[in-house]
Amino acid sequence: MREILQKLINGEISAEEAEKMLKTSQILELEDFAKLDTGRDVRTGVPETIFAEGKDDEEIVKIILASEGRVIVTRLQNERYDAIKDDLTVLTDKGFKLEYNKRANILVIRDHEIEKIGKIGIITAGTSDIPVAEEARVVAEEAGCEVVRAYDVGVAGIHRLFSHVRKMIEEDVKVIIVVAGMEGALPSVVAGLVDIPVVGVPTSVGYGVGEGGFTALYAMLQSCAPGIAVVNIDNGFGAAVFAVTILRSIH
């Protein structure tokens, strides 16, 4: 990108040529199975993200190695990470750091520390919601957010919640991600207590009609508390990116 812009400044290419080169230079075609968005990190603050489900191990390794920069791999089961980690030692030899979160099933690869852009809060209703919350935490931190966490503070014991919400407000968090399964009531409660955006994340934790997360999803969409945005079921990644977008606009 820098080389193209320098050519434009020097008058070696026209603005139209520069635009075309910038568009094509940010897409890296990898054989017949992937097209990498190499400019995503600069454009959005969130690096190239690989959704592991539906890809075989060889494809994941090839995408990681071709990215040549920060990469996040989501929904990567522990046994799959064990199967590919030896193929990634070439990255550690180049100074990259690999961090795998077993609970969130997410792998982060980076070669530099990230500039901090602000704080977000993450709250879960129950312990069973933590894997989704951890996915959100890892992605948010990789995009430059500091995260204040409060896990297992749902409506079954609502008195557990209030001190944690107070702490988040005192620490000047700008967004709160609330992760809840079962009846999905917690985001409404939190949104009724704060004056900042709340991102509701329904999880597939529940019995009977709550199984699969649809009851929690419908409850969050139907909330009478204003100021709630709702992402898809179990979508910790999407919640984090939304929160990061808000912080980047403020920053």
Residue, then its C-alpha position, 0 to 999 in steps of 0.5 A: m500500500r505504501e509503495i502504491l501511494q508513493k508512486l501516486i505522490n511521485g506522479e508515476i501513476s494516476a489516481e484511477e490506477a492507484e485505486k485499482m492497484l489498492k483494490t487488487s493488492q488487498i486480496l490474496e488468492l490462495e489456490d482455489f479455496a480462499k481469498l484473503d482480505t489482507g487490508r482488513d486489519v488496517r481498515t477495521g482494526v480486526p485482523e484476518t479471521i479464519f472460521a475453522e469449521g468446514k475447513d480441513d487442517e491443511e487449508i487452515v495452515k495454508i491460510i495462516l502461513a499466507s496471511e503473513g501477519r496477525v491472524i485469529v482462528t475461531r471455532l478451532q477445537n483443541e484436538r485440531y489445534d494439537a494437530i496443526k501446531d507443529d506446522l506453525t513453528v515456522l511462525t514462532d521462528k519468525g518472532f510471531k506469538l501463538e496463543y490458544n484459548k482452550r475454553a473459547n476454542i480460539l487461536v491468536i497469532r501476532d507479531h506485535e503488541i496492539e495499541k489500546i483504544g479503550k475499555i469494554g465490559i463483558i458479563t455472563a449470566g452463568t458459568s456455562d456461558i463463559p466459552v462464548a464470552e471468552e471468544a468475545r474477550v480474546v477478539a476484543e483484546e486482540a483489537g486493542c480493547e481492555v476488558v473488564r469481566a464479570y462472570d456468573v452474575g445472572v438473574a438467578g442471584i441478581h444481587r451478584l450483578f450490581s457491584h460488578v456493573r458499578k465497577m465497570i462504570e467506575e472504570d469508564v467502559k464504553v460498551i458492555i457485552v452481556v452473554a446469556g442463555m436460558e431465558g436471556a433476561l440479563p441484557s435487559v437488566v443491565a441495559g436498564l442500569v447503564d447509559i452506555p450501549v449493551v450488546g446482547v449475546p444469546t447462547s445455546v445454553g438451556y433446557g426444553v424450549g430454551e435449547g438451542g438459544f432461540t428463547a434467549l434470542y427472542a427475549m433479547l430482541q423483544s427487550c423493553a430496555p432501550g439501547i440493546a443491540v443483539v447478535n446471533i446465537d453463540n456469536g461472541f466474535g460478532a459481539a466483540v467486533f461490534a463493540v470494537t467498532i464503537l470504541r474505534s469511532i470514539h477513539 
